[in-house]
Amino acid sequence: MDARGEHAVLLQTKGIAAERMTVVVTHRLENARLADRVLVMDEGRVVEHGRCEDLLDAGGLFAELVALAQDR
């Protein structure tokens, strides 16, 4: 999906999700900033969970993956 299409889908999802529980699965870590809560999976197991900012500050797998994504 191109950037415009992805942006449109995320905006629609955000509007719909305002009053519902919504699960979004993404490999594009920048999208995780929209979530109230992030679950990080590794080899089929949840290894971290929390707010995006807290996970970044914790320096675990999520922070490592975000750093790698930004280092392209």
SVG drawing of the C-alpha trace seen along z (x, -y; Angstrom):
<svg xmlns="http://www.w3.org/2000/svg" viewBox="-18 -10 39 28">
<polyline fill="none" stroke="black" stroke-width="0.4" points="0.0,0.0 1.3,-3.4 1.8,-6.1 -1.5,-8.0 -3.5,-4.8 -2.0,-3.8 -2.6,-7.2 -6.3,-7.1 -6.8,-3.7 -5.1,-4.7 -7.3,-7.8 -10.4,-5.9 -9.4,-3.2 -8.6,-5.8 -12.0,-7.4 -13.8,-4.1 -11.6,-2.9 -12.4,-5.9 -15.2,-4.1 -14.1,-0.5 -11.3,1.9 -9.4,2.3 -6.5,4.6 -4.0,3.4 -1.2,5.6 1.7,3.7 5.3,4.1 5.6,0.4 6.6,-0.7 5.8,-4.4 2.1,-3.3 2.5,-2.0 2.6,-5.7 -1.2,-5.8 -2.0,-3.0 -2.9,-3.4 -1.1,-0.2 1.5,1.7 2.2,5.4 5.6,6.6 5.8,10.2 9.0,12.2 8.8,15.8 5.0,16.0 5.2,14.6 4.4,11.2 7.7,10.0 6.8,6.3 3.7,4.3 2.8,0.7 2.6,-2.8 4.9,-3.5 6.9,-6.1 7.4,-3.8 8.6,-1.0 11.0,-3.4 12.4,-4.6 12.8,-1.0 15.4,-0.2 14.1,3.3 13.2,5.0 10.7,2.4 13.2,-0.4 15.9,1.6 13.5,2.3 12.5,-1.4 16.2,-2.5 16.9,0.0 14.0,-1.2 15.2,-4.8 18.7,-3.9 17.8,-3.0"/>
</svg>
